[in-house]
Amino acid sequence: MSRVAFVSSRARVLGRVLPGAVILGPTVVGERSLIDSFATLGYPKRSKLLELR
């Protein structure tokens, strides 16, 4: 099964993000960084958290 990474439109990614990673909000990933599968960076918006209630 193929997984894709989710990268927020507000995030700035200069490094590599492997499939399965999640990058939320205005997170910045540096150019010498590697974000591995199953990693989650950042926080969801308050409104998204309230939707889960």
C-alpha positions in Angstrom: 0.0 0.0 0.0 1.4 3.4 -1.0 1.3 6.3 1.5 1.7 9.9 0.6 3.0 12.7 2.9 0.6 15.4 3.9 2.2 18.9 3.9 0.2 21.9 4.9 0.0 24.7 2.3 1.4 27.0 5.1 4.5 24.9 5.7 7.8 25.6 4.2 9.8 22.5 3.3 13.4 22.8 2.1 14.5 19.3 3.1 13.1 15.8 2.3 9.8 14.4 3.5 9.2 10.7 3.2 5.8 9.1 2.4 3.6 8.9 5.4 4.8 12.0 7.2 2.4 14.8 8.3 3.5 18.4 8.4 0.8 20.8 9.9 0.5 24.6 9.9 3.3 27.0 9.4 6.1 24.5 10.2 9.5 25.1 8.7 11.7 22.1 7.7 15.4 23.0 7.0 17.3 22.1 3.9 19.4 19.5 5.6 16.5 17.8 7.3 14.8 14.4 6.7 11.3 13.8 7.9 10.8 10.1 8.2 7.6 8.1 7.7 5.0 8.2 10.5 6.5 11.6 11.8 4.0 14.4 12.6 5.3 18.0 12.9 3.3 21.0 14.0 -0.2 21.4 15.6 -3.6 21.3 14.0 -5.8 24.4 14.1 -8.1 24.9 17.1 -11.1 24.6 14.9 -9.9 21.2 13.6 -9.5 19.9 17.2 -13.0 21.1 18.2 -14.4 19.2 15.2 -13.2 15.9 16.8 -15.3 16.4 19.9 
